[in-house]
């Protein structure tokens, strides 16, 4: 009897674990199938963003793979110059994953915010070895910092 209970508990646990992992990469949540929108609260965070804090975050977490200068070269990750308004996976001279090339979205505040929240959910199969930024303020600060690296920085929402 105890053996059956243990087996049932194990199977139940495996079912729960499997369902958690199955939902982890729900195709409906990928940017190939989903168009995110910014919340009113996140728009305000962008307007109030601390560009210096965004620069510090970039220097701590992003600079090892990315550069944002106009005349730079791709590193482990693509250059982020003119990121806003650029189709994902399309920067010439960088070898993107098939997942990123096939995601079909264009980078804007909403898609970048969604992507940077959980990269594995937004573009399953991406190569970038970075899970995401959980804190809304940190993402807003980083986006405010990155927007200045566009020929024509996008207006804040």
CNS distance restraints for C-alpha pairs under 8 A (distance, minus, plus):
assign (resid   1 and name CA) (resid   5 and name CA) 6.42 0.50 0.50
assign (resid   2 and name CA) (resid   6 and name CA) 6.13 0.50 0.50
assign (resid   3 and name CA) (resid   7 and name CA) 6.12 0.50 0.50
assign (resid   4 and name CA) (resid   8 and name CA) 6.00 0.50 0.50
assign (resid   5 and name CA) (resid   9 and name CA) 6.03 0.50 0.50
assign (resid   6 and name CA) (resid  10 and name CA) 6.07 0.50 0.50
assign (resid   7 and name CA) (resid  11 and name CA) 6.09 0.50 0.50
assign (resid   8 and name CA) (resid  12 and name CA) 5.96 0.50 0.50
assign (resid   9 and name CA) (resid  13 and name CA) 6.00 0.50 0.50
assign (resid  10 and name CA) (resid  14 and name CA) 6.09 0.50 0.50
assign (resid  11 and name CA) (resid  15 and name CA) 6.04 0.50 0.50
assign (resid  12 and name CA) (resid  16 and name CA) 6.20 0.50 0.50
assign (resid  13 and name CA) (resid  17 and name CA) 6.03 0.50 0.50
assign (resid  14 and name CA) (resid  18 and name CA) 5.84 0.50 0.50
assign (resid  15 and name CA) (resid  19 and name CA) 6.04 0.50 0.50
assign (resid  16 and name CA) (resid  20 and name CA) 6.16 0.50 0.50
assign (resid  17 and name CA) (resid  21 and name CA) 6.30 0.50 0.50
assign (resid  18 and name CA) (resid  22 and name CA) 5.92 0.50 0.50
assign (resid  19 and name CA) (resid  23 and name CA) 6.13 0.50 0.50
assign (resid  20 and name CA) (resid  24 and name CA) 6.34 0.50 0.50
assign (resid  21 and name CA) (resid  25 and name CA) 7.35 0.50 0.50
assign (resid  22 and name CA) (resid  26 and name CA) 6.99 0.50 0.50
assign (resid  24 and name CA) (resid 121 and name CA) 6.65 0.50 0.50
assign (resid  25 and name CA) (resid  29 and name CA) 7.47 0.50 0.50
assign (resid  25 and name CA) (resid  30 and name CA) 7.76 0.50 0.50
assign (resid  25 and name CA) (resid 120 and name CA) 7.27 0.50 0.50
assign (resid  25 and name CA) (resid 121 and name CA) 5.61 0.50 0.50
assign (resid  25 and name CA) (resid 124 and name CA) 6.27 0.50 0.50
assign (resid  26 and name CA) (resid  30 and name CA) 7.11 0.50 0.50
assign (resid  26 and name CA) (resid 121 and name CA) 7.34 0.50 0.50
assign (resid  27 and name CA) (resid  33 and name CA) 6.93 0.50 0.50
assign (resid  28 and name CA) (resid  33 and name CA) 5.51 0.50 0.50
assign (resid  28 and name CA) (resid  34 and name CA) 6.28 0.50 0.50
assign (resid  29 and name CA) (resid  33 and name CA) 6.65 0.50 0.50
assign (resid  29 and name CA) (resid  34 and name CA) 5.78 0.50 0.50
assign (resid  29 and name CA) (resid 121 and name CA) 6.35 0.50 0.50
assign (resid  29 and name CA) (resid 122 and name CA) 6.35 0.50 0.50
assign (resid  30 and name CA) (resid  34 and name CA) 5.87 0.50 0.50
assign (resid  30 and name CA) (resid 103 and name CA) 7.74 0.50 0.50
assign (resid  30 and name CA) (resid 121 and name CA) 5.88 0.50 0.50
assign (resid  30 and name CA) (resid 122 and name CA) 4.32 0.50 0.50
assign (resid  30 and name CA) (resid 123 and name CA) 5.46 0.50 0.50
assign (resid  30 and name CA) (resid 124 and name CA) 6.87 0.50 0.50
assign (resid  31 and name CA) (resid  35 and name CA) 6.42 0.50 0.50
assign (resid  31 and name CA) (resid  36 and name CA) 7.93 0.50 0.50
assign (resid  31 and name CA) (resid 103 and name CA) 5.91 0.50 0.50
assign (resid  31 and name CA) (resid 104 and name CA) 7.46 0.50 0.50
assign (resid  31 and name CA) (resid 105 and name CA) 6.47 0.50 0.50
assign (resid  31 and name CA) (resid 111 and name CA) 7.53 0.50 0.50
assign (resid  31 and name CA) (resid 115 and name CA) 7.96 0.50 0.50
assign (resid  31 and name CA) (resid 122 and name CA) 5.26 0.50 0.50
assign (resid  31 and name CA) (resid 123 and name CA) 6.26 0.50 0.50
assign (resid  32 and name CA) (resid 102 and name CA) 7.14 0.50 0.50
assign (resid  32 and name CA) (resid 103 and name CA) 4.27 0.50 0.50
assign (resid  32 and name CA) (resid 104 and name CA) 5.63 0.50 0.50
assign (resid  32 and name CA) (resid 105 and name CA) 6.65 0.50 0.50
assign (resid  32 and name CA) (resid 123 and name CA) 7.64 0.50 0.50
assign (resid  35 and name CA) (resid 111 and name CA) 7.44 0.50 0.50
assign (resid  36 and name CA) (resid 110 and name CA) 5.73 0.50 0.50
assign (resid  36 and name CA) (resid 111 and name CA) 6.15 0.50 0.50
assign (resid  36 and name CA) (resid 114 and name CA) 6.65 0.50 0.50
assign (resid  37 and name CA) (resid 110 and name CA) 5.36 0.50 0.50
assign (resid  37 and name CA) (resid 111 and name CA) 7.85 0.50 0.50
assign (resid  38 and name CA) (resid  42 and name CA) 6.14 0.50 0.50
assign (resid  38 and name CA) (resid  43 and name CA) 6.41 0.50 0.50
assign (resid  38 and name CA) (resid 109 and name CA) 7.59 0.50 0.50
assign (resid  38 and name CA) (resid 110 and name CA) 5.34 0.50 0.50
assign (resid  38 and name CA) (resid 113 and name CA) 7.99 0.50 0.50
assign (resid  39 and name CA) (resid  43 and name CA) 6.27 0.50 0.50
assign (resid  40 and name CA) (resid  44 and name CA) 6.42 0.50 0.50
assign (resid  41 and name CA) (resid  45 and name CA) 6.36 0.50 0.50
assign (resid  42 and name CA) (resid  46 and name CA) 6.26 0.50 0.50
assign (resid  42 and name CA) (resid 136 and name CA) 7.14 0.50 0.50
assign (resid  42 and name CA) (resid 140 and name CA) 7.33 0.50 0.50
assign (resid  43 and name CA) (resid  47 and name CA) 6.39 0.50 0.50
assign (resid  43 and name CA) (resid 156 and name CA) 7.76 0.50 0.50
assign (resid  43 and name CA) (resid 157 and name CA) 5.81 0.50 0.50
assign (resid  44 and name CA) (resid  48 and name CA) 6.13 0.50 0.50
assign (resid  45 and name CA) (resid  49 and name CA) 5.64 0.50 0.50
assign (resid  45 and name CA) (resid 136 and name CA) 7.79 0.50 0.50
assign (resid  45 and name CA) (resid 137 and name CA) 6.36 0.50 0.50
assign (resid  45 and name CA) (resid 140 and name CA) 5.93 0.50 0.50
assign (resid  46 and name CA) (resid 140 and name CA) 5.01 0.50 0.50
assign (resid  46 and name CA) (resid 141 and name CA) 6.94 0.50 0.50
assign (resid  46 and name CA) (resid 143 and name CA) 7.60 0.50 0.50
assign (resid  46 and name CA) (resid 144 and name CA) 6.46 0.50 0.50
assign (resid  46 and name CA) (resid 156 and name CA) 6.88 0.50 0.50
assign (resid  46 and name CA) (resid 157 and name CA) 7.65 0.50 0.50
assign (resid  47 and name CA) (resid 156 and name CA) 6.37 0.50 0.50
assign (resid  47 and name CA) (resid 157 and name CA) 7.52 0.50 0.50
assign (resid  49 and name CA) (resid 137 and name CA) 7.37 0.50 0.50
assign (resid  49 and name CA) (resid 140 and name CA) 5.90 0.50 0.50
assign (resid  49 and name CA) (resid 141 and name CA) 4.81 0.50 0.50
assign (resid  49 and name CA) (resid 144 and name CA) 6.25 0.50 0.50
assign (resid  50 and name CA) (resid  54 and name CA) 6.35 0.50 0.50
assign (resid  50 and name CA) (resid 141 and name CA) 5.22 0.50 0.50
assign (resid  50 and name CA) (resid 144 and name CA) 7.40 0.50 0.50
assign (resid  51 and name CA) (resid  55 and name CA) 6.17 0.50 0.50
assign (resid  51 and name CA) (resid 141 and name CA) 5.58 0.50 0.50
assign (resid  51 and name CA) (resid 142 and name CA) 7.07 0.50 0.50
assign (resid  51 and name CA) (resid 144 and name CA) 5.69 0.50 0.50
assign (resid  51 and name CA) (resid 145 and name CA) 4.83 0.50 0.50
assign (resid  52 and name CA) (resid  56 and name CA) 6.21 0.50 0.50
assign (resid  52 and name CA) (resid 141 and name CA) 7.83 0.50 0.50
assign (resid  52 and name CA) (resid 145 and name CA) 7.35 0.50 0.50
assign (resid  53 and name CA) (resid  57 and name CA) 6.15 0.50 0.50
assign (resid  53 and name CA) (resid 138 and name CA) 7.78 0.50 0.50
assign (resid  53 and name CA) (resid 141 and name CA) 6.09 0.50 0.50
assign (resid  53 and name CA) (resid 142 and name CA) 7.45 0.50 0.50
assign (resid  54 and name CA) (resid  58 and name CA) 6.11 0.50 0.50
assign (resid  54 and name CA) (resid 138 and name CA) 6.88 0.50 0.50
assign (resid  54 and name CA) (resid 139 and name CA) 7.89 0.50 0.50
assign (resid  54 and name CA) (resid 140 and name CA) 7.78 0.50 0.50
assign (resid  54 and name CA) (resid 141 and name CA) 4.28 0.50 0.50
assign (resid  54 and name CA) (resid 142 and name CA) 3.93 0.50 0.50
assign (resid  54 and name CA) (resid 143 and name CA) 7.21 0.50 0.50
assign (resid  54 and name CA) (resid 144 and name CA) 6.87 0.50 0.50
assign (resid  54 and name CA) (resid 145 and name CA) 5.21 0.50 0.50
assign (resid  54 and name CA) (resid 146 and name CA) 7.97 0.50 0.50
assign (resid  55 and name CA) (resid  59 and name CA) 6.14 0.50 0.50
assign (resid  55 and name CA) (resid 141 and name CA) 7.98 0.50 0.50
assign (resid  55 and name CA) (resid 142 and name CA) 6.74 0.50 0.50
assign (resid  55 and name CA) (resid 145 and name CA) 5.90 0.50 0.50
assign (resid  56 and name CA) (resid  60 and name CA) 6.23 0.50 0.50
assign (resid  57 and name CA) (resid  61 and name CA) 5.93 0.50 0.50
assign (resid  57 and name CA) (resid  62 and name CA) 7.51 0.50 0.50
assign (resid  57 and name CA) (resid 138 and name CA) 7.57 0.50 0.50
assign (resid  57 and name CA) (resid 142 and name CA) 6.75 0.50 0.50
assign (resid  58 and name CA) (resid  62 and name CA) 4.79 0.50 0.50
assign (resid  58 and name CA) (resid  63 and name CA) 5.98 0.50 0.50
assign (resid  58 and name CA) (resid 142 and name CA) 6.76 0.50 0.50
assign (resid  59 and name CA) (resid  63 and name CA) 5.18 0.50 0.50
assign (resid  62 and name CA) (resid  66 and name CA) 5.77 0.50 0.50
assign (resid  63 and name CA) (resid  67 and name CA) 6.00 0.50 0.50
assign (resid  64 and name CA) (resid  76 and name CA) 7.80 0.50 0.50
assign (resid  65 and name CA) (resid  75 and name CA) 5.65 0.50 0.50
assign (resid  65 and name CA) (resid  76 and name CA) 4.74 0.50 0.50
assign (resid  65 and name CA) (resid  77 and name CA) 4.86 0.50 0.50
assign (resid  65 and name CA) (resid  78 and name CA) 7.73 0.50 0.50
assign (resid  66 and name CA) (resid  74 and name CA) 7.17 0.50 0.50
assign (resid  66 and name CA) (resid  75 and name CA) 6.07 0.50 0.50
assign (resid  66 and name CA) (resid  76 and name CA) 6.92 0.50 0.50
assign (resid  66 and name CA) (resid  77 and name CA) 5.14 0.50 0.50
assign (resid  66 and name CA) (resid  78 and name CA) 5.99 0.50 0.50
assign (resid  66 and name CA) (resid  79 and name CA) 5.70 0.50 0.50
assign (resid  66 and name CA) (resid  80 and name CA) 6.73 0.50 0.50
assign (resid  67 and name CA) (resid  72 and name CA) 6.86 0.50 0.50
assign (resid  67 and name CA) (resid  73 and name CA) 7.63 0.50 0.50
assign (resid  67 and name CA) (resid  74 and name CA) 7.33 0.50 0.50
assign (resid  67 and name CA) (resid  75 and name CA) 7.45 0.50 0.50
assign (resid  67 and name CA) (resid  78 and name CA) 7.54 0.50 0.50
assign (resid  67 and name CA) (resid  79 and name CA) 5.17 0.50 0.50
assign (resid  67 and name CA) (resid  80 and name CA) 6.07 0.50 0.50
assign (resid  67 and name CA) (resid  81 and name CA) 7.72 0.50 0.50
assign (resid  68 and name CA) (resid  72 and name CA) 7.34 0.50 0.50
assign (resid  68 and name CA) (resid  79 and name CA) 5.57 0.50 0.50
assign (resid  68 and name CA) (resid  80 and name CA) 4.49 0.50 0.50
assign (resid  68 and name CA) (resid  81 and name CA) 4.73 0.50 0.50
assign (resid  68 and name CA) (resid 146 and name CA) 7.60 0.50 0.50
assign (resid  68 and name CA) (resid 149 and name CA) 6.29 0.50 0.50
assign (resid  69 and name CA) (resid  79 and name CA) 7.41 0.50 0.50
assign (resid  69 and name CA) (resid  80 and name CA) 7.43 0.50 0.50
assign (resid  69 and name CA) (resid  81 and name CA) 5.77 0.50 0.50
assign (resid  69 and name CA) (resid 149 and name CA) 7.00 0.50 0.50
assign (resid  70 and name CA) (resid  81 and name CA) 5.54 0.50 0.50
assign (resid  70 and name CA) (resid 149 and name CA) 7.61 0.50 0.50
assign (resid  72 and name CA) (resid  79 and name CA) 7.01 0.50 0.50
assign (resid  73 and name CA) (resid  78 and name CA) 7.99 0.50 0.50
assign (resid  73 and name CA) (resid  79 and name CA) 6.57 0.50 0.50
assign (resid  74 and name CA) (resid  78 and name CA) 4.77 0.50 0.50
assign (resid  74 and name CA) (resid  79 and name CA) 5.12 0.50 0.50
assign (resid  74 and name CA) (resid  93 and name CA) 7.60 0.50 0.50
assign (resid  74 and name CA) (resid  94 and name CA) 6.60 0.50 0.50
assign (resid  75 and name CA) (resid  79 and name CA) 7.31 0.50 0.50
assign (resid  77 and name CA) (resid  94 and name CA) 7.84 0.50 0.50
assign (resid  77 and name CA) (resid 128 and name CA) 7.52 0.50 0.50
assign (resid  78 and name CA) (resid  91 and name CA) 7.24 0.50 0.50
assign (resid  78 and name CA) (resid  94 and name CA) 6.03 0.50 0.50
assign (resid  79 and name CA) (resid  91 and name CA) 7.99 0.50 0.50
assign (resid  80 and name CA) (resid 146 and name CA) 7.74 0.50 0.50
assign (resid  80 and name CA) (resid 149 and name CA) 7.45 0.50 0.50
assign (resid  81 and name CA) (resid 149 and name CA) 5.24 0.50 0.50
assign (resid  81 and name CA) (resid 150 and name CA) 5.88 0.50 0.50
assign (resid  82 and name CA) (resid  86 and name CA) 6.75 0.50 0.50
assign (resid  82 and name CA) (resid 149 and name CA) 6.03 0.50 0.50
assign (resid  82 and name CA) (resid 150 and name CA) 4.17 0.50 0.50
assign (resid  82 and name CA) (resid 151 and name CA) 6.39 0.50 0.50
assign (resid  83 and name CA) (resid 107 and name CA) 6.54 0.50 0.50
assign (resid  83 and name CA) (resid 146 and name CA) 7.96 0.50 0.50
assign (resid  83 and name CA) (resid 147 and name CA) 7.90 0.50 0.50
assign (resid  83 and name CA) (resid 149 and name CA) 7.66 0.50 0.50
assign (resid  83 and name CA) (resid 150 and name CA) 6.81 0.50 0.50
assign (resid  84 and name CA) (resid 106 and name CA) 7.75 0.50 0.50
assign (resid  84 and name CA) (resid 107 and name CA) 5.14 0.50 0.50
assign (resid  84 and name CA) (resid 108 and name CA) 5.21 0.50 0.50
assign (resid  84 and name CA) (resid 109 and name CA) 7.73 0.50 0.50
assign (resid  84 and name CA) (resid 147 and name CA) 6.94 0.50 0.50
assign (resid  84 and name CA) (resid 150 and name CA) 6.88 0.50 0.50
assign (resid  84 and name CA) (resid 153 and name CA) 7.70 0.50 0.50
assign (resid  84 and name CA) (resid 154 and name CA) 7.10 0.50 0.50
assign (resid  85 and name CA) (resid 106 and name CA) 5.94 0.50 0.50
assign (resid  85 and name CA) (resid 107 and name CA) 5.41 0.50 0.50
assign (resid  85 and name CA) (resid 108 and name CA) 6.07 0.50 0.50
assign (resid  86 and name CA) (resid  90 and name CA) 7.47 0.50 0.50
assign (resid  86 and name CA) (resid  91 and name CA) 7.99 0.50 0.50
assign (resid  86 and name CA) (resid 106 and name CA) 5.54 0.50 0.50
assign (resid  86 and name CA) (resid 107 and name CA) 5.64 0.50 0.50
assign (resid  87 and name CA) (resid 104 and name CA) 7.12 0.50 0.50
assign (resid  87 and name CA) (resid 105 and name CA) 5.98 0.50 0.50
assign (resid  87 and name CA) (resid 106 and name CA) 4.15 0.50 0.50
assign (resid  87 and name CA) (resid 107 and name CA) 6.22 0.50 0.50
assign (resid  88 and name CA) (resid 100 and name CA) 6.38 0.50 0.50
assign (resid  88 and name CA) (resid 101 and name CA) 6.41 0.50 0.50
assign (resid  88 and name CA) (resid 103 and name CA) 7.03 0.50 0.50
assign (resid  88 and name CA) (resid 104 and name CA) 6.64 0.50 0.50
assign (resid  88 and name CA) (resid 105 and name CA) 5.87 0.50 0.50
assign (resid  88 and name CA) (resid 106 and name CA) 5.62 0.50 0.50
assign (resid  88 and name CA) (resid 107 and name CA) 6.44 0.50 0.50
assign (resid  89 and name CA) (resid  96 and name CA) 5.72 0.50 0.50
assign (resid  89 and name CA) (resid  97 and name CA) 7.77 0.50 0.50
assign (resid  89 and name CA) (resid 100 and name CA) 5.23 0.50 0.50
assign (resid  89 and name CA) (resid 101 and name CA) 4.34 0.50 0.50
assign (resid  89 and name CA) (resid 102 and name CA) 7.73 0.50 0.50
assign (resid  89 and name CA) (resid 103 and name CA) 7.96 0.50 0.50
assign (resid  90 and name CA) (resid 101 and name CA) 6.87 0.50 0.50
assign (resid  96 and name CA) (resid 100 and name CA) 6.24 0.50 0.50
assign (resid  96 and name CA) (resid 101 and name CA) 6.33 0.50 0.50
assign (resid  96 and name CA) (resid 127 and name CA) 7.72 0.50 0.50
assign (resid  97 and name CA) (resid 101 and name CA) 6.32 0.50 0.50
assign (resid  97 and name CA) (resid 125 and name CA) 7.52 0.50 0.50
assign (resid  97 and name CA) (resid 126 and name CA) 5.82 0.50 0.50
assign (resid  97 and name CA) (resid 127 and name CA) 5.98 0.50 0.50
assign (resid  98 and name CA) (resid 102 and name CA) 5.88 0.50 0.50
assign (resid  98 and name CA) (resid 125 and name CA) 7.91 0.50 0.50
assign (resid  98 and name CA) (resid 126 and name CA) 7.70 0.50 0.50
assign (resid  99 and name CA) (resid 103 and name CA) 6.02 0.50 0.50
assign (resid  99 and name CA) (resid 123 and name CA) 6.38 0.50 0.50
assign (resid  99 and name CA) (resid 124 and name CA) 6.69 0.50 0.50
assign (resid  99 and name CA) (resid 125 and name CA) 5.45 0.50 0.50
assign (resid  99 and name CA) (resid 126 and name CA) 5.50 0.50 0.50
assign (resid 100 and name CA) (resid 104 and name CA) 7.90 0.50 0.50
assign (resid 100 and name CA) (resid 123 and name CA) 6.44 0.50 0.50
assign (resid 100 and name CA) (resid 125 and name CA) 7.88 0.50 0.50
assign (resid 100 and name CA) (resid 126 and name CA) 5.92 0.50 0.50
assign (resid 103 and name CA) (resid 123 and name CA) 6.82 0.50 0.50
assign (resid 105 and name CA) (resid 111 and name CA) 7.63 0.50 0.50
assign (resid 106 and name CA) (resid 111 and name CA) 7.35 0.50 0.50
assign (resid 107 and name CA) (resid 111 and name CA) 5.61 0.50 0.50
assign (resid 107 and name CA) (resid 112 and name CA) 5.94 0.50 0.50
assign (resid 108 and name CA) (resid 112 and name CA) 5.90 0.50 0.50
assign (resid 109 and name CA) (resid 113 and name CA) 5.88 0.50 0.50
assign (resid 109 and name CA) (resid 143 and name CA) 7.26 0.50 0.50
assign (resid 110 and name CA) (resid 114 and name CA) 6.11 0.50 0.50
assign (resid 111 and name CA) (resid 115 and name CA) 5.94 0.50 0.50
assign (resid 112 and name CA) (resid 116 and name CA) 5.84 0.50 0.50
assign (resid 112 and name CA) (resid 143 and name CA) 7.80 0.50 0.50
assign (resid 113 and name CA) (resid 117 and name CA) 6.11 0.50 0.50
assign (resid 113 and name CA) (resid 139 and name CA) 6.60 0.50 0.50
assign (resid 113 and name CA) (resid 140 and name CA) 7.72 0.50 0.50
assign (resid 113 and name CA) (resid 143 and name CA) 7.81 0.50 0.50
assign (resid 114 and name CA) (resid 118 and name CA) 6.93 0.50 0.50
assign (resid 114 and name CA) (resid 119 and name CA) 7.93 0.50 0.50
assign (resid 114 and name CA) (resid 122 and name CA) 6.77 0.50 0.50
assign (resid 115 and name CA) (resid 119 and name CA) 4.92 0.50 0.50
assign (resid 115 and name CA) (resid 121 and name CA) 7.72 0.50 0.50
assign (resid 115 and name CA) (resid 122 and name CA) 5.15 0.50 0.50
assign (resid 115 and name CA) (resid 123 and name CA) 7.39 0.50 0.50
assign (resid 115 and name CA) (resid 132 and name CA) 7.56 0.50 0.50
assign (resid 116 and name CA) (resid 131 and name CA) 7.92 0.50 0.50
assign (resid 116 and name CA) (resid 132 and name CA) 4.95 0.50 0.50
assign (resid 116 and name CA) (resid 133 and name CA) 5.76 0.50 0.50
assign (resid 116 and name CA) (resid 139 and name CA) 7.08 0.50 0.50
assign (resid 117 and name CA) (resid 131 and name CA) 7.91 0.50 0.50
assign (resid 117 and name CA) (resid 132 and name CA) 4.86 0.50 0.50
assign (resid 117 and name CA) (resid 133 and name CA) 5.01 0.50 0.50
assign (resid 117 and name CA) (resid 134 and name CA) 5.62 0.50 0.50
assign (resid 117 and name CA) (resid 139 and name CA) 7.67 0.50 0.50
assign (resid 118 and name CA) (resid 122 and name CA) 6.32 0.50 0.50
assign (resid 118 and name CA) (resid 131 and name CA) 5.60 0.50 0.50
assign (resid 118 and name CA) (resid 132 and name CA) 4.52 0.50 0.50
assign (resid 118 and name CA) (resid 133 and name CA) 6.98 0.50 0.50
assign (resid 118 and name CA) (resid 134 and name CA) 7.69 0.50 0.50
assign (resid 119 and name CA) (resid 123 and name CA) 5.96 0.50 0.50
assign (resid 119 and name CA) (resid 124 and name CA) 7.50 0.50 0.50
assign (resid 119 and name CA) (resid 126 and name CA) 7.83 0.50 0.50
assign (resid 119 and name CA) (resid 130 and name CA) 6.91 0.50 0.50
assign (resid 119 and name CA) (resid 131 and name CA) 5.42 0.50 0.50
assign (resid 119 and name CA) (resid 132 and name CA) 5.58 0.50 0.50
assign (resid 120 and name CA) (resid 124 and name CA) 4.95 0.50 0.50
assign (resid 120 and name CA) (resid 125 and name CA) 7.20 0.50 0.50
assign (resid 120 and name CA) (resid 126 and name CA) 7.12 0.50 0.50
assign (resid 120 and name CA) (resid 131 and name CA) 6.27 0.50 0.50
assign (resid 133 and name CA) (resid 138 and name CA) 7.14 0.50 0.50
assign (resid 133 and name CA) (resid 139 and name CA) 6.41 0.50 0.50
assign (resid 134 and name CA) (resid 139 and name CA) 7.94 0.50 0.50
assign (resid 135 and name CA) (resid 139 and name CA) 6.54 0.50 0.50
assign (resid 136 and name CA) (resid 140 and name CA) 6.16 0.50 0.50
assign (resid 137 and name CA) (resid 141 and name CA) 6.06 0.50 0.50
assign (resid 138 and name CA) (resid 142 and name CA) 6.11 0.50 0.50
assign (resid 139 and name CA) (resid 143 and name CA) 6.08 0.50 0.50
assign (resid 140 and name CA) (resid 144 and name CA) 6.09 0.50 0.50
assign (resid 141 and name CA) (resid 145 and name CA) 6.24 0.50 0.50
assign (resid 142 and name CA) (resid 146 and name CA) 6.15 0.50 0.50
assign (resid 143 and name CA) (resid 147 and name CA) 6.02 0.50 0.50
assign (resid 144 and name CA) (resid 148 and name CA) 7.22 0.50 0.50
assign (resid 145 and name CA) (resid 149 and name CA) 7.88 0.50 0.50
assign (resid 146 and name CA) (resid 150 and name CA) 7.97 0.50 0.50
assign (resid 147 and name CA) (resid 153 and name CA) 5.35 0.50 0.50
assign (resid 147 and name CA) (resid 154 and name CA) 6.59 0.50 0.50
assign (resid 148 and name CA) (resid 153 and name CA) 5.51 0.50 0.50
assign (resid 149 and name CA) (resid 153 and name CA) 6.99 0.50 0.50
assign (resid 150 and name CA) (resid 154 and name CA) 7.81 0.50 0.50
